[in-house]
Amino acid sequence: DGGITQSPKYLFRKEGQNVTLSCEQNLNHDAMYWYRQDPGQGLRLIYYSQIVNDFQKGDIAEGYSVSREKKESFPLTVTSAQKNPTAFYLCASSISGYTSTDTQYFGPGTRLTVL
Amino acid sequence: GENVEQHPSTLSVQEGDSAVIKCTYSDSASNYFPWYKQELGKGPQLIIDIRSNVGEKKDQRIAVTLNKTAKHFSLHITETQPEDSAVYFCAASVSNTGNQFYFGTGTSLTVIP
């Protein structure tokens, strides 16, 4: 069964703690993406990776970090430097990160709440 | 960079009626326009897409039209059903700049039985 998995579905953390969100895909896609979704603001790009061992900042990268050591995995760390981390986080992937007409497929999301 | 605007932000229709959601984009080099449906608490699901070399695409009750001159594209849902109730997002991708998507702010569609 192919697709994108994100875990956990819900995550609670205390203010000041770093937290890592998992994203795994078995679609053999080269490119992966992390988005943040807040009510009424659509999806905003945090980081993206077009190929293993390489990644670029998106529009709102401050306070976040990523790694891409394996093709199928693209974990996102929300650091204590992120001022408003409570949000719904979405991971996506596409066949290529270089072709503008490739569809992005999304995972089910992780809702992070910082207490 | 590309800017995508989406209207309306909320839309209510009676079951069986049609629904239309409109998006405009700013970069004339945009060449791919997907539409996503997002149900509460879930990730967005692609429902239809269109490339810039096509003016219209249809898939059963769903259609998308593209006007490159005016730089706008629209989602049309006919014979709406209660299960069509969700948030719909449009997006645009710019040619020769990789695969970065620029999303609209979403339309919350409610189909009233």
Interface residues (C-beta under 8 A of the other chain):
Chain A: I4 Q6 A31 G40 Q41 G42 L43 R44 L45 Y48 Q50 G58 L90 S94 S96 G97 Y98 T99 S100 T101 D102 T103 Q104 Y105 F106 G107 P108 G109 R111
Chain B: Q6 S9 N31 Y32 P34 Y36 G41 K42 G43 P44 Q45 L46 D49 R51 F89 S93 V94 S95 N96 T97 G98 N99 Q100 F101 F103 G104 T105 G106
